[in-house]
Amino acid sequence: MTADEKPTVSFGFRTVAEDEKSRLVGEVFTSVARRYDVMNDLMSMGVHRLWKDALIDWLAPSPSTQLLDVAGGTGDIAFRFLERLSGKPGNAVVCDINPEMLAVGRERARERNLSERVTFSCGDAEKLPMPDASFDAYTIAFGIRNVTHIDKALAEAHRVLKPGGHFLCLEFSKVNDALLSNLYDFWSFNAIPLIGQAVTNDRASYQYLVESIRRFPPQQDFADMVTAAGFKQVKWRDMTGGIVAMHSGWKR
Ligand SMILES: C[S@@+](CC[C@H](N)C(=O)[O-])C[C@H]1O[C@@H](n2cnc3c(N)ncnc32)[C@H](O)[C@@H]1O
């Protein structure tokens, strides 16, 4: 790169100027926000619910757990967290960069009578509007591949967790079985953009989503990034053959 060239990053399979990515990602989620939840069910055939339940299993929350769910969008993880407390007290904070996704989340919280227990905060995972050492758990589900600088988002996760705090990340990952990989590629690159076109009238956003999944680092590489951010005992668990991986780490 010469001095006058701007740094670049991936946006799906495209390479864009680093300072462009956040706006482009913003356009994707603004466009799909109203149909985001129904599309999740259609694209994953409902399996995203099991992946999210598994994250709550690993978190094993108690009423005293202070949860921050980053890139929390329409609130799925926060709602599951509170439902797992089965009527016991507890609160969650959802932080997302996109006001339209948060607006859908607030409506869903009202429908579930959870408005008093979930705070929706607009903010960037790379520069969280939260003080140091303020949460017991930090979760991020299908969000981290969308941030421009993953290392900065991980550093922020470490900063806002209390010592002893738990980091958990759900993200699409690398499928190792060749047959499953072929089926998954077929579904991703053929069916998903078509479903996106039919349901949201926006094929391009779903093309980005499937491309961004393929650009995300595989399990071990992402674990190395989580470790580099200062987390200890970093491990992961593959789900659905590695279509999704859940990474865990602890702040000491
Ligand atoms: C695929 S959605 C995931 C939503 C939710 N976590 C779920 O699992 O249903 C990705 C979310 O990441 C958010 N996002 C993208 N870049 C972000 C950033 N830099 N900081 C915070 N949120 C971001 C988007 O606005 C979007 O709501």
The ligand as a MOL file (V3000), in Angstrom:
LIG
                    3D

  0  0  0     0  0            999 V3000
M  V30 BEGIN CTAB
M  V30 COUNTS 27 29 0 0 0
M  V30 BEGIN ATOM
M  V30 1 C -26.7840 -10.8990 11.8570 0
M  V30 2 S -27.2960 -9.6510 12.9860 0 CHG=1
M  V30 3 C -27.2980 -10.5150 14.5310 0
M  V30 4 C -28.3790 -10.0280 15.4680 0
M  V30 5 C -28.5680 -10.8810 16.7270 0
M  V30 6 N -27.3580 -10.9600 17.5130 0
M  V30 7 C -29.0390 -12.2770 16.3900 0
M  V30 8 O -28.2830 -13.2200 16.5970 0
M  V30 9 O -30.1710 -12.4140 15.9080 0 CHG=-1
M  V30 10 C -25.8420 -8.6700 13.0860 0
M  V30 11 C -26.0310 -7.4050 13.8970 0
M  V30 12 O -24.7580 -6.7930 14.0620 0
M  V30 13 C -24.9630 -5.3940 14.1130 0
M  V30 14 N -23.6690 -4.7250 13.9210 0
M  V30 15 C -22.9270 -4.6660 12.7880 0
M  V30 16 N -21.7970 -3.9780 12.9960 0
M  V30 17 C -21.8200 -3.5910 14.3020 0
M  V30 18 C -20.9210 -2.8570 15.1170 0
M  V30 19 N -19.7650 -2.3700 14.6340 0
M  V30 20 N -21.2570 -2.6420 16.4040 0
M  V30 21 C -22.4230 -3.1150 16.9070 0
M  V30 22 N -23.3160 -3.8230 16.1720 0
M  V30 23 C -23.0110 -4.0630 14.8890 0
M  V30 24 C -25.9800 -5.1670 13.0300 0
M  V30 25 O -26.5860 -3.9120 13.1370 0
M  V30 26 C -26.9260 -6.3410 13.2630 0
M  V30 27 O -27.9730 -6.0050 14.1250 0
M  V30 END ATOM
M  V30 BEGIN BOND
M  V30 1 1 1 2
M  V30 2 1 2 3
M  V30 3 1 2 10
M  V30 4 1 3 4
M  V30 5 1 4 5
M  V30 6 1 5 6
M  V30 7 1 5 7
M  V30 8 2 7 8
M  V30 9 1 7 9
M  V30 10 1 10 11
M  V30 11 1 11 12
M  V30 12 1 11 26
M  V30 13 1 12 13
M  V30 14 1 13 14
M  V30 15 1 13 24
M  V30 16 1 14 15
M  V30 17 1 14 23
M  V30 18 2 15 16
M  V30 19 1 16 17
M  V30 20 1 17 18
M  V30 21 2 17 23
M  V30 22 1 18 19
M  V30 23 2 18 20
M  V30 24 1 20 21
M  V30 25 2 21 22
M  V30 26 1 22 23
M  V30 27 1 24 25
M  V30 28 1 24 26
M  V30 29 1 26 27
M  V30 END BOND
M  V30 END CTAB
M  END
